[in-house]
Amino acid sequence: MRQTIDPRTLPATGAWREGDPVGNRRFADVGELLLDGGGSLGVTLAYETWGRLNADGTNAVLVLHALTGDSHVVGEAGEGHPTAGWWSAVVGPGKAIDTDRYFVLAPNILGGCQGSTGPSSIGPDGTPWGSRFPQITTRDQAAAELLLADHLGIDRFALVVGASLGGQRAVEWGVQFPDRVARLAVVASNAATSAEQIAFAHAQILAITGDANFNGGDYYDAEPGHGPSHGLSLARQIAHITYRCTGELAERFGRIQQHAEEPLEGGRYAVQSYLDHHGWKLARRFDANSYATISRTMMTHDVGRNRGGVSTALEQMTARVLVLGVNSDRLFLPYELARITTNAPRAEQLQWIKSYHGHDGFLIENDQVSRVLGRFLATPEHARIRR
């Protein structure tokens, strides 16, 4: 049975704040980052690791999370971690990304809200950044992750893997830092955001900024129930529709009513309750400013910007590339994935996850994901490319 969440009890932000339980997080002050759009930003990244880096530093794997994910890839929910690891079935001892063999690094994204520098973290004046947080891009996020790799003494990753928005950062890694990546896996993602994806992100940002309690982004001192949780919940509901697919929603919910009343008499459809649950669930653990900030990086994502276009940029990749799509995904479409495999010189044949669950299949179909990633890692870096 789903836990009922009372919006009146929700804090102004679900962000991790200084003084909260640390859990398995570590923190690195990686220094001043020159931003893609000008200016600079002092950056701290929260991260988690599993396994041990070998003597020559050749066994590191970088795992990049999606929009509302975080560094907690593996492990139970508990003190310091509001949710269980989002890829525990894929990463771990004896699993596809084997932590007995590989040193796995997962940072919280720049602009995020689970320990890395973002709108909810403390700015130079001792108060949360809020509305003053600078605009950042996917390139800035990848560059911050590079600084973390340097801080940890990792010269080259055996694999950089990212899914959804994390896959966009993975593409940036392959183009921006080609000599630092041996293998690159892009899961359910793309090289440049489409007009439809920009439209969905725009609607989600408006849901947040239109909340009466948003206060221009400066809401961190608000009492419980008086933060922009309604706007954040609505943004999540819009996104969640794109994460699932028509067939699943039709079969699971159809026109089922939650209660016996007719909808015209004040009742509700079951699918409404489902979306509300996911919206409030996110509002309890995430930050509205971070959601908007990261969504804007997705809107501006274009690996070909100032690089001669997408095709030319992808041709600069030197890593062995795997692109893995979800066959029922309606957010990242087949032509977007094929664009990467067509233009990256060392890309394998496009691979597919068969799923009933839409875009979220990359989080659900763990056996299929593990099989493909395990095979990709087991293939020698310079073996003949499968086309």
C-alpha positions as CSV (number, residue, x, y, z in Angstrom):
1,M,0.0,0.0,0.0
2,R,1.3,3.4,-0.9
3,Q,2.3,5.7,1.9
4,T,0.1,8.9,2.0
5,I,2.1,12.1,1.9
6,D,0.6,15.2,3.4
7,P,1.9,18.2,1.4
8,R,1.4,20.4,4.5
9,T,4.3,18.5,6.2
10,L,6.8,18.8,3.4
11,P,9.9,20.9,4.0
12,A,10.7,23.9,1.8
13,T,13.3,21.7,0.1
14,G,14.1,18.0,0.1
15,A,17.8,18.8,-0.5
16,W,20.6,17.4,1.5
17,R,21.8,20.2,3.7
18,E,25.0,20.7,5.8
19,G,24.4,19.1,9.1
20,D,22.2,16.3,7.7
21,P,23.4,12.7,8.0
22,V,26.2,12.1,5.5
23,G,25.5,8.4,4.8
24,N,28.0,6.9,2.3
25,R,28.7,10.3,0.7
26,R,32.2,11.7,0.3
27,F,32.9,15.3,-0.6
28,A,35.6,16.8,-2.8
29,D,36.3,20.5,-3.2
30,V,37.4,20.4,-6.8
31,G,38.2,24.1,-7.1
32,E,37.0,26.9,-9.4
33,L,35.2,25.9,-12.5
34,L,35.2,28.3,-15.6
35,L,31.6,28.1,-16.8
36,D,30.5,27.5,-20.3
37,G,28.5,30.7,-20.4
38,G,31.2,32.9,-18.7
39,G,32.2,33.5,-15.1
40,S,33.3,30.9,-12.7
41,L,31.9,28.8,-9.8
42,G,33.6,27.2,-6.8
43,V,32.6,23.6,-6.9
44,T,32.2,20.8,-4.3
45,L,31.0,17.5,-5.6
46,A,29.4,14.8,-3.4
47,Y,30.2,11.3,-4.6
48,E,30.2,7.6,-3.7
49,T,32.6,4.8,-4.6
50,W,32.7,1.1,-4.6
51,G,35.7,-1.3,-5.2
52,R,39.3,-0.2,-5.3
53,L,41.3,1.7,-7.8
54,N,44.2,-0.5,-9.0
55,A,47.9,0.6,-9.0
56,D,47.9,1.9,-12.6
57,G,44.4,3.5,-12.3
58,T,43.0,1.6,-15.3
59,N,39.9,0.0,-13.7
60,A,37.8,3.1,-13.0
61,V,34.1,3.3,-14.1
62,L,32.2,6.5,-14.0
63,V,28.4,6.2,-13.5
64,L,26.3,9.2,-14.3
65,H,22.8,9.5,-12.9
66,A,19.6,10.9,-14.5
67,L,17.7,14.1,-13.6
68,T,16.4,13.2,-10.2
69,G,18.9,10.5,-9.4
70,D,22.0,10.9,-7.2
71,S,25.3,9.3,-6.2
72,H,23.6,6.5,-4.3
73,V,23.8,3.9,-7.1
74,V,24.2,1.0,-4.7
75,G,22.9,0.4,-1.2
76,E,19.8,0.5,1.0
77,A,17.8,3.5,1.9
78,G,18.6,4.8,5.3
79,E,20.2,7.6,7.2
80,G,21.5,10.1,4.7
81,H,19.9,8.3,1.7
82,P,16.2,8.8,1.2
83,T,16.0,6.1,-1.5
84,A,17.7,2.8,-2.2
85,G,20.4,2.5,-4.8
86,W,19.0,3.1,-8.3
87,W,21.2,0.5,-10.1
88,S,22.0,-2.0,-7.3
89,A,21.1,-4.9,-9.6
90,V,23.7,-3.7,-12.2
91,V,26.6,-2.5,-10.1
92,G,28.1,-4.6,-7.3
93,P,30.2,-7.7,-6.6
94,G,29.9,-10.2,-9.4
95,K,27.4,-8.0,-11.3
96,A,27.7,-6.5,-14.8
97,I,29.8,-3.6,-13.4
98,D,31.7,-5.8,-11.0
99,T,33.0,-3.9,-8.0
100,D,35.4,-6.8,-7.3
101,R,37.1,-5.9,-10.5
102,Y,36.3,-2.2,-11.1
103,F,36.5,1.0,-9.0
104,V,33.1,2.6,-9.5
105,L,32.7,6.3,-9.1
106,A,29.3,8.0,-9.0
107,P,29.1,11.8,-8.4
108,N,26.0,13.8,-7.6
109,I,25.5,16.2,-10.6
110,L,26.7,19.8,-10.5
111,G,23.5,21.8,-9.8
112,G,22.0,18.9,-7.9
113,C,20.7,18.7,-4.4
114,Q,22.3,15.7,-2.7
115,G,25.6,17.3,-1.6
116,S,27.1,18.8,-4.7
117,T,27.2,22.5,-5.3
118,G,23.7,23.6,-6.4
119,P,21.0,26.2,-5.7
120,S,20.3,24.8,-2.2
121,S,24.0,24.8,-1.1
122,I,25.6,27.7,0.7
123,G,26.9,30.5,-1.4
124,P,29.8,32.8,-0.7
125,D,27.7,35.0,1.6
126,G,26.8,32.2,3.9
127,T,23.2,31.8,2.6
128,P,21.7,29.4,0.0
129,W,22.4,30.3,-3.6
130,G,18.8,30.2,-4.5
131,S,17.9,32.6,-7.3
132,R,21.6,33.7,-7.6
133,F,22.9,30.3,-8.8
134,P,24.4,30.7,-12.2
135,Q,23.2,29.1,-15.4
136,I,25.1,26.0,-16.1
137,T,25.2,23.5,-19.0
138,T,25.9,19.8,-19.6
139,R,29.5,20.8,-20.5
140,D,29.9,22.4,-17.1
141,Q,28.7,19.3,-15.4
142,A,31.0,17.1,-17.3
143,A,33.9,19.5,-16.7
144,A,33.2,19.4,-12.9
145,E,33.3,15.6,-13.1
146,L,36.6,15.8,-14.8
147,L,38.0,17.9,-12.0
148,L,36.7,15.2,-9.6
149,A,38.5,12.5,-11.6
150,D,41.7,14.6,-11.4
151,H,41.2,15.0,-7.7
152,L,41.0,11.2,-7.3
153,G,44.0,10.5,-9.6
154,I,42.0,8.9,-12.4
155,D,43.6,9.5,-15.7
156,R,41.3,7.4,-17.9
157,F,38.1,5.6,-17.3
158,A,37.6,2.0,-18.5
159,L,34.0,2.9,-18.9
160,V,31.8,6.1,-18.7
161,V,28.2,5.1,-18.6
162,G,25.1,7.3,-18.2
163,A,21.4,7.0,-18.7
164,S,18.8,9.6,-19.7
165,L,20.2,13.0,-18.7
166,G,23.3,11.1,-17.4
167,G,23.7,9.8,-21.0
168,Q,23.8,13.3,-22.2
169,R,26.8,14.0,-19.9
170,A,28.4,10.7,-21.1
171,V,28.2,12.0,-24.7
172,E,29.9,15.2,-23.6
173,W,32.6,13.2,-21.9
174,G,33.2,11.3,-25.2
175,V,33.5,14.4,-27.2
176,Q,35.1,16.9,-24.7
177,F,37.6,14.5,-23.1
178,P,38.2,11.7,-25.7
179,D,41.6,10.8,-24.3
180,R,40.1,10.1,-20.8
181,V,37.5,7.5,-21.9
182,A,38.2,3.9,-23.2
183,R,34.6,2.8,-23.4
184,L,31.4,4.9,-23.5
185,A,27.9,3.6,-22.9
186,V,25.0,5.9,-23.6
187,V,21.7,4.5,-22.3
188,A,18.3,5.9,-23.5
189,S,19.7,9.3,-24.3
190,N,20.9,11.6,-27.1
191,A,23.5,13.9,-28.5
192,A,21.2,17.0,-28.7
193,T,17.9,17.7,-27.1
194,S,14.9,17.6,-29.4
195,A,12.2,20.3,-29.7
196,E,9.7,18.0,-28.0
197,Q,12.1,17.4,-25.1
198,I,12.7,21.1,-24.7
199,A,8.9,21.7,-24.7
200,F,8.4,19.1,-21.9
201,A,11.2,20.7,-19.9
202,H,9.8,24.1,-20.4
203,A,6.4,23.1,-19.1
204,Q,8.0,21.5,-16.0
205,I,10.1,24.6,-15.3
206,L,6.9,26.8,-15.6
207,A,5.1,24.5,-13.1
208,I,7.9,25.2,-10.6
209,T,8.4,28.9,-11.1
210,G,4.6,29.4,-11.2
211,D,4.2,28.0,-7.7
212,A,3.0,30.8,-5.4
213,N,5.6,29.7,-2.9
214,F,8.6,29.7,-5.3
215,N,9.5,33.3,-4.4
216,G,11.8,33.7,-7.3
217,G,13.9,30.8,-6.1
218,D,14.5,32.1,-2.6
219,Y,12.3,29.9,-0.4
220,Y,14.8,28.1,1.8
221,D,13.7,29.7,5.1
222,A,10.0,28.9,4.5
223,E,8.1,26.8,7.1
224,P,7.0,23.2,6.2
225,G,4.2,23.3,3.8
226,H,5.1,26.7,2.5
227,G,7.8,25.8,-0.1
228,P,7.2,25.2,-3.8
229,S,6.3,21.6,-3.4
230,H,3.1,21.8,-5.4
231,G,5.0,23.1,-8.4
232,L,7.7,20.5,-8.0
233,S,5.1,17.8,-7.7
234,L,3.4,19.0,-10.9
235,A,6.7,19.1,-12.8
236,R,7.4,15.5,-11.7
237,Q,4.0,14.4,-12.9
238,I,4.5,15.9,-16.3
239,A,7.9,14.2,-16.5
240,H,6.6,10.9,-15.3
241,I,4.1,10.7,-18.1
242,T,7.0,10.8,-20.5
243,Y,8.9,8.2,-18.6
244,R,6.2,5.6,-19.0
245,C,4.4,4.5,-22.2
246,T,0.8,4.5,-23.5
247,G,0.4,0.7,-23.4
248,E,1.5,0.4,-19.7
249,L,-0.8,3.2,-18.5
250,A,-3.7,1.8,-20.5
251,E,-3.3,-1.7,-19.1
252,R,-2.5,-0.7,-15.5
253,F,-5.1,2.0,-15.1
254,G,-7.4,2.4,-18.1
255,R,-10.4,4.3,-16.9
256,I,-10.4,2.6,-13.5
257,Q,-11.8,4.9,-10.7
258,Q,-10.0,5.1,-7.5
259,H,-13.3,5.2,-5.5
260,A,-16.8,4.1,-6.3
261,E,-17.9,7.7,-7.1
262,E,-18.3,8.8,-10.6
263,P,-15.5,11.3,-11.6
264,L,-18.2,13.9,-12.4
265,E,-19.4,13.6,-8.8
266,G,-16.0,14.4,-7.3
267,G,-14.2,11.0,-7.6
268,R,-10.8,10.4,-9.2
269,Y,-9.3,8.1,-11.7
270,A,-6.6,5.7,-10.5
271,V,-4.0,7.2,-12.8
272,Q,-4.5,10.5,-11.1
273,S,-3.7,9.0,-7.8
274,Y,-0.6,7.3,-9.3
275,L,0.8,10.6,-10.6
276,D,0.0,12.5,-7.4
277,H,1.9,9.8,-5.4
278,H,5.0,10.1,-7.6
279,G,4.9,13.9,-7.6
280,W,4.7,14.2,-3.8
281,K,7.2,11.5,-3.3
282,L,9.8,13.5,-5.3
283,A,8.9,16.7,-3.5
284,R,9.9,15.1,-0.2
285,R,13.4,14.3,-1.4
286,F,14.3,16.9,-4.1
287,D,14.8,20.6,-4.5
288,A,12.7,22.7,-6.8
289,N,15.5,25.0,-7.9
290,S,17.8,22.0,-8.7
291,Y,15.0,20.5,-10.8
292,A,14.7,23.7,-12.8
293,T,18.4,24.2,-13.0
294,I,19.1,20.7,-14.3
295,S,16.2,20.8,-16.6
296,R,17.6,23.9,-18.2
297,T,20.9,22.0,-18.8
298,M,18.9,19.4,-20.7
299,M,17.2,22.1,-22.8
300,T,20.6,23.6,-23.8
301,H,22.3,20.2,-24.4
302,D,23.8,20.1,-27.9
303,V,27.1,18.3,-28.3
304,G,27.5,20.0,-31.7
305,R,27.2,23.6,-30.5
306,N,30.3,25.5,-31.6
307,R,31.8,22.3,-32.8
308,G,30.6,22.2,-36.4
309,G,27.3,20.4,-35.7
310,V,26.4,17.1,-34.0
311,S,27.8,14.8,-36.6
312,T,31.2,16.5,-36.7
313,A,31.4,16.5,-32.9
314,L,30.5,12.8,-32.6
315,E,33.2,12.0,-35.1
316,Q,35.8,13.3,-32.6
317,M,35.0,10.4,-30.2
318,T,37.8,7.9,-29.9
319,A,36.2,5.6,-27.3
320,R,34.5,2.3,-28.1
321,V,30.8,3.3,-28.0
322,L,27.7,1.3,-27.0
323,V,24.3,2.9,-27.4
324,L,21.4,1.1,-25.7
325,G,17.8,2.2,-26.2
326,V,14.4,1.1,-24.8
327,N,12.0,0.0,-27.4
328,S,9.0,1.6,-25.7
329,D,10.7,4.9,-24.9
330,R,8.7,7.9,-26.1
331,L,11.1,10.5,-24.6
332,F,14.3,9.5,-26.5
333,L,13.4,8.1,-29.9
334,P,15.2,5.6,-32.1
335,Y,16.5,8.2,-34.6
336,E,18.3,10.1,-31.8
337,L,20.1,7.0,-30.7
338,A,21.0,6.0,-34.2
339,R,22.5,9.4,-34.8
340,I,25.2,8.5,-32.3
341,T,25.9,5.0,-33.7
342,T,26.1,6.4,-37.2
343,N,28.6,9.1,-36.5
344,A,30.8,7.9,-33.6
345,P,33.7,6.1,-35.4
346,R,33.9,3.2,-33.0
347,A,30.3,2.7,-32.2
348,E,28.8,-0.8,-32.1
349,Q,25.4,-1.7,-33.6
350,L,22.5,-0.1,-31.7
351,Q,21.2,-2.4,-28.9
352,W,17.7,-2.5,-27.5
353,I,16.1,-3.2,-24.2
354,K,12.6,-4.7,-24.6
355,S,10.4,-3.2,-22.0
356,Y,6.7,-2.7,-21.2
357,H,7.6,0.3,-19.1
358,G,8.8,3.0,-21.5
359,H,11.8,5.2,-20.8
360,D,12.1,3.9,-17.2
361,G,12.9,0.5,-18.6
362,F,16.6,1.3,-18.1
363,L,15.9,1.3,-14.3
364,I,13.6,-1.8,-14.4
365,E,14.9,-4.3,-17.0
366,N,18.1,-5.0,-15.0
367,D,18.7,-8.4,-16.5
368,Q,18.8,-7.0,-20.0
369,V,20.9,-4.0,-19.1
370,S,23.3,-6.2,-17.2
371,R,23.7,-8.6,-20.1
372,V,24.5,-5.9,-22.6
373,L,26.8,-3.9,-20.3
374,G,28.6,-7.0,-19.1
375,R,29.3,-8.1,-22.6
376,F,30.5,-4.6,-23.5
377,L,32.9,-4.5,-20.6
378,A,34.2,-8.0,-21.4
379,T,35.0,-7.1,-25.0
380,P,38.6,-5.9,-25.4
381,E,38.8,-2.2,-26.0
382,H,40.4,-2.6,-29.4
383,A,38.5,-5.7,-30.6
384,R,36.7,-5.6,-33.9
385,I,33.6,-3.4,-33.8
386,R,30.2,-5.1,-34.2
387,R,28.2,-3.3,-36.9
